[in-house]
Amino acid sequence: MLAEDMTTIPLRLKMLASLMRRMPTSIRKFGWWWERMYRAIGGGGFVDDAEVDVRWPAGLQGPIRGRRSGQRLFLDLRVWPERRTYFSGVYFQQELEYLLPALLRREDQYLDIGANIGMTSLLASPLIGLEGRGFSFEPNPEAFARLKQHFEANRIANLEPVPLALSDREGEARLVLPGGNSGLGSLAGDHEGPARAFTVRVATGRPYLERLDPARPTLVKIDVEGHEVRALRGMEAILDWPEVAIISEVNDGMLRRAGDSADELFGLLKGRGFRAFLFGLRRGRLKCDLVVTPIESPRDARGDDWFDALFAKPGSGVYRERIAPLLDA
């Protein structure tokens, strides 16, 4: 366990982290041992825990290399998702590290709505290549500064960082951030307990869609803590593009705080010809498979009211060539 006043990670833990990043955590046995090692050094779990987080050094550590993307990452070990990445070399939502390569090709377009510090943008950028294009939207000024740092460190030129929140209106809004985890910043009402707030710019996505090609395959990743329906309504034209797929967080509680719901999100997309899918990893003894399963409503998500869903149009080439081969028989 680390002392509270440390500002740099001890050499022994740097060496251990280097070893742990070489472990293929997507394989069941190695993932089990990695988790035991991580818990033994006081890494904690999958939630903010002030007692655990404060024991890790303040400030950014690294850079390390992402295992699948090869991108340089600067990470805050007091934030549990970044701490897990420091010791594993992979994004804490590891299924996205498998899904994005399955969905994206060179020359594609990518929109990262709620980009945070850029973890998924860094995965997408090399997949779409120099011929690809897109935008990474992040309204939190602190997270946006780190997004730009990651783009500059990795010479990202095919995605443009944009410091605003997409919505169905133009103006300003209050972004509330509980604790130090920038991934939880939300426009969907106040949080309970201690929190910080920023006044941020909100805008529709229409001007940015005008700079893209409606005929190209386009992937939208949206994770904005309950503001997903508002953001999509502010860029509804993209829902009629023939080759668009959407990865969206579905958090019914947060959506309701914004005046929407998971049913409304599904209804909006199904009404424009999309079908919904769950996706996840099937970890075996020697390999790991990405599995995609069709669902009809949010209630089909194993009773979970907080999950990620993939939406695509069954008649599209993106569906036939990239998603259908992944369907769970």
C-alpha angles and dihedrals in degrees: 000000000000126000117248096238097055118118098180129046114251118255093243091058091045089056092046091049090052089053094046092051088062093058113102095232092179088072111083100234096045091044090054093051092044091054091051092051092047093051090046092059091048099258094145129207139285100299138070109271114177093198091055098036097053092058091067123082119272121237132039121313128200147347097239127168121249106239097227102026098037088218123145113252130196109198140192108222092199089070111075099219091050092045091054090050091050091058098036105032090225136095112266089239090061094175088070090059087062098037099052095057088049093053105035130073134175114289092023123132124240131195118191107193108189094017095174107184092344106261096143093036088057089053093048100044099072091042094060092040129203089308091059126083142190149126137266113208121200124158099184104097093210094050091043091056089055091045089056090046090055092047092050094045091052097036093238107185104157096064123059117213112225122192101216144083119248114231142145093269143041124246138056134317141182114256111200120204119190113204122332100307103108090193090074097059109129142182090199101101131289127320124230116248130014115349144155125228136208130192104230137181118254125195141159120262095234098103091052094049088056088063093055133073112251091204096058123091105264130190120200119196111191126182111154104144100254100335094094097109092049092048093049092047088055090058102031093144090075090061088069095051109114100227105039127126126184132207108196136176110234112204109161094191094053092042090054091051086059091050095259135088143213089258090055092050091051091044093052093053098038088051089060094051101269126138122208128234137181117220133195146140127275104206116203136178093267107013145021124228129199110229125196121193128187118235132184102207142004089265090067090068094097091274092297117138093195118057144115121259135192119220124195140155111254092216095055129101089234089061097043098044104031110022106030093062089058097053115124108246 
